[in-house]
Amino acid sequence: MKRNIVEEYGISHIVNYLRRSRQDEEREKKTGEDTLHEQKMLMDRALSEYGIPYEQKSEIGSGDKISSRPVFQQIIKDLQHGKYDAIAVKEISRLGRGSYTDMGTIYDLITQKNIYIITPWKVYDPKNPSDLRQIRFELFMSREEFETTRERLNGGRFNAAMEGKWVSGSAPFGYQYNPHTKRLEINEDEAEIVRTVFDFYANGILVNGERKLVQFRALSTYLKRIGIKTPKGKDTWHPTYLRTFLSNETYNGTLKFRTTKRKLNSSTQVPRPEDEWIIVEDAHPAIIDPVTWEKVQYRINNRDTTNTKLDFDPCELAGICVCVECGHKLIRQYSTQHYKKTDGTETVYHKEFLWCRTPGCTFVKYRSIEEDLLETLKYLSELDDHLLNEQIKDIVISNSKKETNADELKKQVESRKQELNRRLKFVHEKYETGVYDDEEFIQRRNELKKEIEELEQIKIDVPDEKESIEPRFIKTQIKSILEAYQASKNKSDKNKILRAVFDHVDVKILEKGRGRKPAVHQITPYLKSSFLSQKRA
């Protein structure tokens, strides 16, 4: 009977699509059964009765969207190219329970390419209106069933979260999950590491027996030095991860669970997603005491401490050099490499570079840039007065640029004030016509007036006109700078000297280095106008 049906439909190429459902996954967890194997046996028995060879395609993980099912994506391409004229599934819902867009894609494919759907109990003919109606109904109901299940599960998670129970996956580092109370409990071994990291950031790391405040990069280096591993067991704490780690409110005993609700945009009446949070304080024991927590959050939000580098003292070129290609400041990289000679002795090669954190960007020898800067100052000090004046005009950070920025800022402030005044006038008109009640009018008016007042309080400083340059004074300044630099033995002091002279230095690679051949580079130094000012002396 079934052979006659497929012969009547002209089916010759079948693809059997096997996919676990969510119910299958839950059953596997409880019973340990291989539901995919069970599904395969069912479909093999059903398809063997048709007497037509078929190809088996299995999707190991269940996914709601087509985009998360690579096997099904390939099947769709094969169906579009006419490789198969029928698809076999345990039930129509196995084709997809994703968005209505996904269901529309499946339905259009079935109707346009005349694809038959074979289940263990029925063959659905896309030319039969009754079968098409059933296909539409099955696709729609599978989606509605999915939405209902998700709402029920989310409702349970929301209620549990509001009670302070942990519903956000695995327990964070420092805690362990109690399956009976469904709450977090402190894991003392891990919690000690958490307290240590917070203490170092709040109160400083130990340098020569004294505490010294540092930021994330220096703290990362210090943690690696003393052998404290990350929660995943790695040696290096990434500075960005450290910031996230130290901002995690879970360690303060607070539970935060994000929900997503649909709200209407007041102007367009179009639904838009907005994140909302369930926040429960004292949901579980806090690892970090309130004083340390507040101190850490204050330091994160007010990063006014020095961004200390590897050895906790800024090196000569710290914060000065900039990559021309991407605009990032260049960072010092230092390492040593040991080489063994044929005679058994060992030599140490010191590698010191300036590199840009953008992959494939600037990478140049550190001392080469330092030498070039000193040579630049020496070159300027030896120029005649006329040439010195010409050179200085090109490399000084002029006040005209700052004036332009100030003018632009003034225009932006004025434009914003005009816009706010127009909105204030509009609010008054709506109040007079009865659109706004008293409470709504007062609220909107006060908000606009407050922002206007804040704009009026902004002070925009326009720098004074640039002073005339005195070559003799500049040469004296440069000579003093070079002597002080050469005499200084402290790299931090040398950095202060260079930063007093140079606003920044653009570094550009003209030819990349290879092996022992160094990169060919070009620097463009920009002097601070304050360095040229005689008022400074």
Backbone torsions as a table, in degrees:
resi	resn	phi	psi	omega
1	MET	NA	-48.0	-179.6
2	LYS	-67.2	-34.4	176.8
3	ARG	-61.4	-40.1	-179.1
4	ASN	-64.4	-35.7	-178.6
5	ILE	-64.8	-49.1	-178.0
6	VAL	-68.6	-32.6	176.4
7	GLU	-66.4	-37.6	179.0
8	GLU	-65.3	-38.2	179.9
9	TYR	-80.1	-16.2	-178.8
10	GLY	76.2	29.4	179.6
11	ILE	-78.2	128.1	-179.0
12	SER	-129.3	-23.0	-178.3
13	HIS	-130.7	118.2	-176.9
14	ILE	-119.4	139.9	170.7
15	VAL	-114.8	126.9	179.7
16	ASN	-97.8	113.2	-175.9
17	TYR	-101.2	118.1	179.5
18	LEU	-108.8	130.5	179.0
19	ARG	-149.9	135.5	175.8
20	ARG	-69.9	141.9	170.1
21	SER	-94.9	172.4	177.9
22	ARG	-64.2	-36.7	177.3
23	GLN	-63.1	-38.1	178.0
24	ASP	-62.1	-43.4	-179.4
25	GLU	-62.8	-42.3	178.9
26	GLU	-64.1	-39.1	-179.9
27	ARG	-67.3	-37.5	177.6
28	GLU	-62.3	-39.3	179.5
29	LYS	-64.1	-38.3	-175.9
30	LYS	-80.9	-40.5	-172.5
31	THR	-107.4	-19.6	-177.4
32	GLY	80.3	8.6	179.8
33	GLU	-72.2	152.0	172.8
34	ASP	-93.6	91.2	-174.4
35	THR	-69.1	-26.4	178.3
36	LEU	-68.5	-39.8	176.4
37	HIS	-64.9	-40.0	178.4
38	GLU	-62.9	-41.2	178.3
39	GLN	-65.7	-38.0	179.1
40	LYS	-63.7	-43.9	179.5
41	MET	-61.3	-41.7	179.6
42	LEU	-62.2	-47.4	-177.1
43	MET	-70.6	-33.9	176.6
44	ASP	-62.0	-42.8	178.8
45	ARG	-64.0	-42.0	-177.8
46	ALA	-69.0	-44.0	-175.3
47	LEU	-76.2	-25.3	179.5
48	SER	-63.0	-25.9	-179.4
49	GLU	-72.2	-18.7	-179.9
50	TYR	-83.8	-19.8	177.4
51	GLY	70.5	24.4	-179.5
52	ILE	-119.2	131.0	176.7
53	PRO	-60.8	148.2	-179.4
54	TYR	-144.5	156.3	176.9
55	GLU	-100.4	139.8	-178.2
56	GLN	-99.4	128.4	177.0
57	LYS	-127.7	123.3	-176.4
58	SER	-115.5	135.1	174.3
59	GLU	-108.2	112.6	-173.4
60	ILE	-66.7	-46.7	-178.1
61	GLY	-99.8	150.0	176.6
62	SER	-87.0	142.9	178.9
63	GLY	-143.6	142.7	-177.7
64	ASP	-79.1	-32.1	-176.0
65	LYS	-105.1	152.4	176.8
66	ILE	-61.7	-36.2	-177.3
67	SER	-63.3	-20.5	179.7
68	SER	-98.6	9.1	-179.4
69	ARG	-125.7	88.4	-176.1
70	PRO	-62.4	-35.4	-179.7
71	VAL	-64.9	-44.6	-179.3
72	PHE	-68.4	-32.6	175.9
73	GLN	-60.0	-42.1	178.7
74	GLN	-67.2	-37.3	178.3
75	ILE	-62.5	-42.0	178.4
76	ILE	-59.8	-42.9	178.0
77	LYS	-62.4	-41.5	179.4
78	ASP	-65.0	-39.6	178.2
79	LEU	-66.2	-38.9	179.1
80	GLN	-64.7	-32.4	-179.3
81	HIS	-91.6	7.0	174.3
82	GLY	78.5	18.4	179.9
83	LYS	-68.6	-34.6	177.9
84	TYR	-125.8	151.6	173.3
85	ASP	-114.0	4.3	177.2
86	ALA	-153.4	147.5	175.2
87	ILE	-123.5	130.2	-178.7
88	ALA	-103.7	132.0	179.0
89	VAL	-142.2	156.8	179.0
90	LYS	-62.5	-39.1	177.2
91	GLU	-156.4	156.5	-174.1
92	ILE	-60.1	-32.3	-178.8
93	SER	-61.6	-19.9	178.5
94	ARG	-67.6	-18.6	178.0
95	LEU	-68.8	-30.0	178.5
96	GLY	164.0	141.9	174.4
97	ARG	-125.9	25.0	-174.5
98	GLY	-79.7	-150.2	-177.2
99	SER	-68.6	166.2	178.0
100	TYR	-65.6	-25.8	175.4
101	THR	-64.2	-44.9	178.0
102	ASP	-61.9	-43.7	179.8
103	MET	-64.4	-36.3	177.0
104	GLY	-65.0	-37.8	177.2
105	THR	-61.4	-45.6	-179.8
106	ILE	-64.8	-46.4	-177.4
107	TYR	-64.6	-43.3	178.9
108	ASP	-62.8	-38.6	178.7
109	LEU	-63.1	-43.8	-179.1
110	ILE	-61.9	-45.3	-176.6
111	THR	-76.6	-41.9	-175.9
112	GLN	-71.6	-38.6	-178.5
113	LYS	-97.2	2.7	177.8
114	ASN	56.1	53.7	-176.7
115	ILE	-91.5	125.0	177.1
116	TYR	-83.5	145.4	176.3
117	ILE	-111.9	122.2	-178.0
118	ILE	-110.1	124.1	173.7
119	THR	-117.0	168.6	179.8
120	PRO	-59.7	-16.4	-173.5
121	TRP	-117.3	-13.6	-175.2
122	LYS	-161.3	150.9	171.1
123	VAL	-107.3	122.0	-178.3
124	TYR	-95.0	124.0	-178.2
125	ASP	-98.2	117.7	-178.3
126	PRO	-66.1	-12.7	177.7
127	LYS	-89.9	-8.1	-179.6
128	ASN	-93.3	117.2	-178.1
129	PRO	-56.5	-37.3	-179.8
130	SER	-66.8	-41.3	177.9
131	ASP	-65.7	-40.6	178.1
132	LEU	-62.3	-39.9	177.9
133	ARG	-61.7	-40.4	179.6
134	GLN	-67.1	-38.2	178.2
135	ILE	-63.0	-46.2	178.7
136	ARG	-60.1	-42.4	-178.8
137	PHE	-64.1	-43.9	-178.8
138	GLU	-64.5	-43.3	179.3
139	LEU	-63.4	-44.2	-179.5
140	PHE	-64.8	-45.1	-177.1
141	MET	-67.8	-34.4	179.0
142	SER	-65.2	-38.1	177.6
143	ARG	-67.8	-43.3	179.9
144	GLU	-64.1	-38.1	177.3
145	GLU	-63.1	-41.1	178.2
146	PHE	-62.8	-45.3	179.9
147	GLU	-62.6	-40.9	179.8
148	THR	-63.6	-43.5	179.4
149	THR	-63.8	-42.4	-179.3
150	ARG	-65.3	-41.1	178.5
151	GLU	-62.7	-40.2	-179.9
152	ARG	-65.9	-43.4	179.5
153	LEU	-66.8	-44.1	179.5
154	ASN	-64.3	-38.2	177.8
155	GLY	-60.3	-41.4	177.9
156	GLY	-65.6	-39.0	179.5
157	ARG	-67.7	-41.2	179.4
158	PHE	-61.2	-46.0	-179.1
159	ASN	-62.8	-42.0	179.8
160	ALA	-65.5	-40.5	179.9
161	ALA	-63.7	-40.0	-179.8
162	MET	-66.3	-22.4	176.0
163	GLU	-86.9	-1.6	179.4
164	GLY	88.9	12.5	179.5
165	LYS	-84.7	151.6	-176.2
166	TRP	-85.3	119.3	-176.3
167	VAL	-129.5	18.7	-173.2
168	SER	-110.1	38.3	177.2
169	GLY	90.2	-150.4	-176.7
170	SER	-67.4	153.6	-177.9
171	ALA	-66.4	140.3	178.1
172	PRO	-69.0	159.9	179.5
173	PHE	-55.9	132.6	-177.7
174	GLY	103.8	-13.9	-178.8
175	TYR	-128.1	164.4	170.0
176	GLN	-133.0	149.1	-175.7
177	TYR	-91.0	129.3	176.0
178	ASN	-95.6	108.6	-175.7
179	PRO	-66.8	-18.7	-179.4
180	HIS	-80.7	-47.9	179.4
181	THR	-88.9	-14.1	-177.7
182	LYS	60.1	30.8	179.0
183	ARG	-124.4	166.7	178.5
184	LEU	-85.3	142.3	174.2
185	GLU	-127.8	149.2	-175.6
186	ILE	-71.8	131.2	170.6
187	ASN	-96.9	103.7	-168.9
188	GLU	-59.6	-37.0	-179.7
189	ASP	-62.3	-46.6	179.8
190	GLU	-74.2	-36.4	-177.7
191	ALA	-62.5	-32.3	179.3
192	GLU	-63.5	-37.1	177.1
193	ILE	-66.7	-42.3	178.9
194	VAL	-59.7	-46.6	-179.9
195	ARG	-61.8	-39.0	-179.6
196	THR	-62.8	-45.5	-179.1
197	VAL	-64.4	-44.0	178.3
198	PHE	-62.7	-40.8	-179.5
199	ASP	-63.8	-42.6	179.4
200	PHE	-61.3	-41.3	-178.1
201	TYR	-74.6	-36.4	-177.3
202	ALA	-74.5	-42.6	-171.0
203	ASN	-113.3	-6.6	177.3
204	GLY	101.7	159.5	177.9
205	ILE	-93.5	165.0	-178.5
206	LEU	-86.1	118.2	176.7
207	VAL	-129.6	114.6	-178.0
208	ASN	53.3	41.3	176.7
209	GLY	79.8	2.5	179.3
210	GLU	-122.9	153.9	178.4
211	ARG	-80.6	136.1	178.6
212	LYS	-136.6	125.1	-179.5
213	LEU	-70.5	136.1	179.9
214	VAL	-136.6	167.3	174.8
215	GLN	-102.6	-171.2	-166.0
216	PHE	-61.9	-41.0	-176.1
217	ARG	-65.9	-44.9	179.4
218	ALA	-67.8	-38.2	177.7
219	LEU	-64.1	-38.6	177.1
220	SER	-59.3	-46.0	179.2
221	THR	-63.0	-42.2	-178.3
222	TYR	-64.9	-43.3	179.8
223	LEU	-62.0	-36.6	177.5
224	LYS	-67.5	-39.2	-178.6
225	ARG	-62.6	-41.6	-175.4
226	ILE	-90.4	2.4	170.8
227	GLY	84.8	21.2	175.8
228	ILE	-87.3	117.9	-176.3
229	LYS	-87.8	160.2	178.4
230	THR	-72.8	167.7	176.7
231	PRO	-55.6	-25.6	178.5
232	LYS	-93.1	7.3	176.1
233	GLY	84.8	11.0	179.8
234	LYS	-85.9	159.6	-178.2
235	ASP	-79.1	-32.9	-172.0
236	THR	-105.1	129.1	173.3
237	TRP	-91.9	118.3	178.4
238	HIS	-72.8	136.4	-178.5
239	PRO	-53.8	-39.6	179.3
240	THR	-65.1	-40.8	178.4
241	TYR	-65.2	-37.9	178.6
242	LEU	-59.5	-41.4	178.5
243	ARG	-61.2	-46.0	178.7
244	THR	-63.0	-42.6	-179.3
245	PHE	-60.1	-45.2	-177.0
246	LEU	-76.6	-12.8	178.7
247	SER	-98.5	-1.1	-175.2
248	ASN	-71.0	110.5	-176.1
249	GLU	-69.0	-12.0	176.5
250	THR	-57.4	-37.2	-177.8
251	TYR	-71.1	-11.7	175.9
252	ASN	-94.1	3.7	-178.8
253	GLY	88.1	6.2	-177.0
254	THR	-98.3	135.3	175.5
255	LEU	-102.3	127.5	176.3
256	LYS	-122.2	125.5	179.3
257	PHE	-129.2	122.4	-175.9
258	ARG	-84.6	132.9	173.6
259	THR	-118.0	159.4	178.1
260	THR	-123.9	121.7	179.0
261	LYS	-120.7	156.0	178.2
262	ARG	-96.6	126.0	178.7
263	LYS	-125.1	158.7	179.0
264	LEU	-91.7	136.0	173.3
265	ASN	-74.8	125.4	-172.5
266	SER	-61.4	-27.9	-176.1
267	SER	-89.6	-37.5	-174.7
268	THR	-107.4	-13.8	-176.5
269	GLN	59.4	28.1	178.2
270	VAL	-101.9	131.4	179.9
271	PRO	-61.4	139.6	175.8
272	ARG	-140.9	143.1	-179.1
273	PRO	-78.3	138.4	175.1
274	GLU	-133.8	137.0	179.0
275	ASP	-77.0	131.7	172.9
276	GLU	-127.7	153.0	-174.3
277	TRP	-124.1	140.1	166.0
278	ILE	-92.8	119.4	-177.5
279	ILE	-118.8	121.0	179.8
280	VAL	-124.0	113.5	177.8
281	GLU	-80.4	151.1	-179.3
282	ASP	54.2	37.5	179.2
283	ALA	-74.0	-26.0	-179.9
284	HIS	-151.8	167.9	-178.7
285	PRO	-61.2	136.6	178.9
286	ALA	-83.6	135.8	175.5
287	ILE	-81.4	-36.2	-176.1
288	ILE	-103.2	132.0	179.6
289	ASP	-71.3	155.7	-174.5
290	PRO	-57.9	-37.8	-177.8
291	VAL	-64.3	-48.5	179.1
292	THR	-63.6	-41.4	-179.4
293	TRP	-59.6	-48.8	-178.6
294	GLU	-64.3	-37.5	-179.9
295	LYS	-65.1	-42.2	-180.0
296	VAL	-66.0	-44.9	-178.7
297	GLN	-65.5	-36.1	177.6
298	TYR	-63.5	-43.0	-179.2
299	ARG	-67.0	-36.8	178.9
300	ILE	-65.1	-42.8	-176.6
301	ASN	-82.6	-14.6	178.9
302	ASN	-130.5	74.4	-173.6
303	ARG	-79.7	72.0	-177.9
304	ASP	-101.0	5.3	178.5
305	THR	-90.7	162.9	-177.4
306	THR	-66.9	141.8	177.5
307	ASN	-86.9	79.6	-170.4
308	THR	-70.6	140.6	-176.1
309	LYS	-92.3	-158.8	-169.4
310	LEU	-52.9	-49.6	-178.5
311	ASP	-101.8	16.6	170.5
312	PHE	70.3	14.4	170.3
313	ASP	-133.6	130.7	-178.7
314	PRO	-63.3	139.2	178.0
315	CYS	-82.4	178.5	-169.3
316	GLU	-55.9	-42.9	-172.7
317	LEU	-100.9	12.0	-175.9
318	ALA	-58.3	126.3	174.9
319	GLY	74.9	11.6	-175.8
320	ILE	-106.1	-46.2	-170.6
321	CYS	-85.9	140.2	-175.9
322	VAL	-128.1	138.4	176.7
323	CYS	-76.5	125.8	-179.0
324	VAL	-66.7	-34.4	-173.2
325	GLU	-67.9	-43.5	-173.1
326	CYS	-123.7	-8.9	177.5
327	GLY	84.6	0.9	178.6
328	HIS	-78.4	148.8	174.6
329	LYS	-73.6	141.9	-177.6
330	LEU	-81.8	145.6	-174.1
331	ILE	-116.0	142.1	178.5
332	ARG	-76.6	135.3	174.8
333	GLN	-125.8	126.0	-177.3
334	TYR	-130.6	135.6	177.0
335	SER	-155.1	164.0	176.1
336	THR	-122.9	146.7	178.4
337	GLN	-129.8	131.5	-176.7
338	HIS	-98.7	131.7	178.8
339	TYR	-120.6	137.2	178.0
340	LYS	-103.1	125.7	179.5
341	LYS	-80.5	169.9	-179.7
342	THR	-65.7	-26.3	179.6
343	ASP	-83.8	3.4	177.0
344	GLY	94.7	-13.2	178.9
345	THR	-77.3	160.4	-176.0
346	GLU	-119.2	136.6	175.3
347	THR	-116.9	152.5	-179.2
348	VAL	-115.0	127.8	179.2
349	TYR	-107.0	120.7	-178.8
350	HIS	-91.7	124.8	180.0
351	LYS	-110.0	122.0	-179.0
352	GLU	-136.4	118.6	-175.1
353	PHE	-133.1	160.7	164.4
354	LEU	-104.9	126.9	-178.5
355	TRP	-135.6	153.2	178.9
356	CYS	-97.5	136.7	-177.1
357	ARG	-72.1	-9.5	173.8
358	THR	-75.0	124.1	-177.1
359	PRO	-56.1	133.8	176.5
360	GLY	77.1	11.2	-176.8
361	CYS	-95.1	-147.2	-171.9
362	THR	-66.5	138.4	178.0
363	PHE	-151.8	109.9	-172.2
364	VAL	-143.4	154.4	-179.1
365	LYS	-65.6	133.7	-174.7
366	TYR	-61.7	-52.1	-174.7
367	ARG	-68.2	-24.3	177.3
368	SER	-64.9	-40.5	179.1
369	ILE	-68.7	-41.0	178.5
370	GLU	-60.2	-45.5	179.6
371	GLU	-62.3	-40.1	-179.4
372	ASP	-64.2	-38.4	179.8
373	LEU	-65.8	-43.6	179.0
374	LEU	-65.8	-38.6	177.8
375	GLU	-65.5	-35.1	178.0
376	THR	-62.4	-44.8	179.0
377	LEU	-64.8	-41.7	179.0
378	LYS	-63.2	-41.7	179.1
379	TYR	-61.2	-43.3	-179.9
380	LEU	-64.6	-38.7	-178.0
381	SER	-68.0	-19.3	-177.1
382	GLU	-98.9	-2.6	179.7
383	LEU	-75.6	154.9	172.7
384	ASP	-74.5	166.1	-170.9
385	ASP	-58.2	-42.1	-176.8
386	HIS	-65.5	-49.5	179.8
387	LEU	-63.8	-36.2	178.8
388	LEU	-61.8	-44.2	177.6
389	ASN	-58.9	-43.1	-179.6
390	GLU	-64.9	-43.5	-179.2
391	GLN	-65.9	-44.1	-176.9
392	ILE	-60.7	-39.9	-178.8
393	LYS	-58.9	-32.0	-177.3
394	ASP	-81.3	-27.2	-171.5
395	ILE	-113.6	0.3	177.6
396	VAL	-88.2	143.0	175.3
397	ILE	-75.7	102.2	-170.7
398	SER	-77.8	155.3	178.5
399	ASN	-71.3	-22.1	-177.9
400	SER	-61.7	-36.1	178.4
401	LYS	-65.0	-40.7	179.7
402	LYS	-67.2	-36.7	178.3
403	GLU	-63.6	-40.3	178.3
404	THR	-61.0	-45.2	178.7
405	ASN	-61.7	-39.9	179.4
406	ALA	-65.3	-41.1	178.2
407	ASP	-62.7	-43.3	179.2
408	GLU	-62.5	-41.1	178.9
409	LEU	-64.7	-40.2	177.6
410	LYS	-59.9	-44.4	179.9
411	LYS	-61.7	-41.6	179.8
412	GLN	-63.6	-42.2	179.6
413	VAL	-64.0	-45.4	-179.8
414	GLU	-63.4	-41.0	178.8
415	SER	-62.0	-42.3	179.3
416	ARG	-65.9	-39.4	179.1
417	LYS	-63.8	-40.9	178.6
418	GLN	-62.9	-41.5	179.1
419	GLU	-63.6	-43.3	179.5
420	LEU	-65.0	-37.8	177.9
421	ASN	-66.4	-36.7	176.0
422	ARG	-63.5	-42.5	179.4
423	ARG	-66.7	-35.3	178.4
424	LEU	-65.5	-40.8	177.2
425	LYS	-63.5	-40.1	179.1
426	PHE	-62.5	-42.0	179.7
427	VAL	-62.3	-41.7	178.1
428	HIS	-62.5	-40.9	-179.7
429	GLU	-64.2	-42.3	-179.9
430	LYS	-67.1	-31.8	178.3
431	TYR	-70.1	-40.9	-179.5
432	GLU	-66.3	-32.0	179.6
433	THR	-87.5	-0.9	175.1
434	GLY	88.2	6.8	179.3
435	VAL	-69.8	-40.6	178.0
436	TYR	-100.9	138.4	171.9
437	ASP	-82.4	177.3	-175.5
438	ASP	-59.1	-46.0	-175.7
439	GLU	-64.6	-44.8	-178.8
440	GLU	-67.3	-38.0	179.3
441	PHE	-63.7	-46.9	-178.3
442	ILE	-62.6	-41.2	-179.6
443	GLN	-63.2	-49.0	-177.7
444	ARG	-67.3	-40.3	-179.9
445	ARG	-63.5	-43.5	-178.6
446	ASN	-65.5	-38.5	178.3
447	GLU	-61.3	-45.2	-178.7
448	LEU	-68.2	-42.5	179.5
449	LYS	-63.2	-38.2	179.9
450	LYS	-62.7	-43.2	-179.5
451	GLU	-68.3	-36.4	177.8
452	ILE	-64.1	-43.0	178.4
453	GLU	-62.4	-39.4	178.7
454	GLU	-64.1	-38.8	178.4
455	LEU	-66.6	-37.9	-179.1
456	GLU	-68.4	-22.7	-179.8
457	GLN	-83.9	-10.5	179.8
458	ILE	-69.6	126.0	178.0
459	LYS	-103.4	124.6	-179.6
460	ILE	-109.8	110.0	-177.9
461	ASP	-85.2	122.5	175.1
462	VAL	-99.3	119.5	-176.4
463	PRO	-64.5	154.3	178.2
464	ASP	-65.5	160.4	177.0
465	GLU	-61.1	146.1	-176.7
466	LYS	-63.7	133.6	179.4
467	GLU	-72.4	157.3	175.7
468	SER	-68.5	147.0	-176.3
469	ILE	-92.2	128.9	178.4
470	GLU	-104.4	104.5	-175.4
471	PRO	-53.6	-42.7	-177.1
472	ARG	-62.7	-42.0	179.0
473	PHE	-62.8	-42.8	-178.5
474	ILE	-63.0	-43.4	-180.0
475	LYS	-62.7	-38.2	177.9
476	THR	-65.2	-42.0	178.7
477	GLN	-61.2	-46.8	-178.1
478	ILE	-63.0	-42.4	179.4
479	LYS	-60.5	-42.8	179.4
480	SER	-64.2	-40.3	179.9
481	ILE	-62.4	-48.3	-178.8
482	LEU	-62.4	-41.3	179.7
483	GLU	-65.5	-42.4	-179.8
484	ALA	-65.8	-37.9	-179.5
485	TYR	-66.6	-45.2	-179.1
486	GLN	-66.9	-33.6	-177.6
487	ALA	-77.4	-25.6	-176.0
488	SER	-74.3	138.0	177.1
489	LYS	-105.3	-9.5	-176.5
490	ASN	-98.5	123.3	-176.3
491	LYS	-67.3	-29.3	177.6
492	SER	-67.1	-40.0	176.8
493	ASP	-65.9	-38.1	177.8
494	LYS	-63.3	-37.2	178.3
495	ASN	-63.4	-40.6	178.6
496	LYS	-63.5	-37.3	179.2
497	ILE	-64.7	-48.1	-179.2
498	LEU	-65.8	-38.3	-179.2
499	ARG	-69.4	-24.6	176.0
500	ALA	-73.3	-23.6	-178.2
501	VAL	-94.9	-50.3	-172.0
502	PHE	-100.0	129.1	171.9
503	ASP	-70.5	-49.0	172.0
504	HIS	-165.8	166.6	-179.6
505	VAL	-131.5	118.1	176.5
506	ASP	-78.1	132.6	179.5
507	VAL	-119.2	127.9	-179.2
508	LYS	-129.6	133.9	177.7
509	ILE	-88.7	120.9	177.8
510	LEU	-90.6	-33.0	179.7
511	GLU	-151.2	123.3	-176.8
512	LYS	-68.1	145.5	178.1
513	GLY	-79.1	163.2	178.5
514	ARG	-149.6	123.5	-179.3
515	GLY	63.5	-126.3	179.0
516	ARG	-84.9	-5.0	179.4
517	LYS	-82.2	117.4	-177.0
518	PRO	-72.9	160.0	177.6
519	ALA	-70.6	146.5	174.1
520	VAL	-91.0	121.8	-174.3
521	HIS	-128.2	168.8	177.5
522	GLN	-136.0	132.9	177.0
523	ILE	-112.7	146.3	173.6
524	THR	-127.3	98.8	-177.9
525	PRO	-82.4	146.6	176.2
526	TYR	-124.3	119.9	-177.0
527	LEU	-83.4	150.2	174.7
528	LYS	-77.5	137.3	179.3
529	SER	-64.6	-28.7	179.2
530	SER	-65.5	-28.7	178.4
531	PHE	-67.1	-30.5	-178.3
532	LEU	-88.3	-11.0	-175.0
533	SER	-79.8	133.0	178.3
534	GLN	-74.4	-14.8	176.8
535	LYS	-67.1	-23.2	-176.7
536	ARG	-71.6	-30.7	-174.4
537	ALA	-67.4	NA	NA
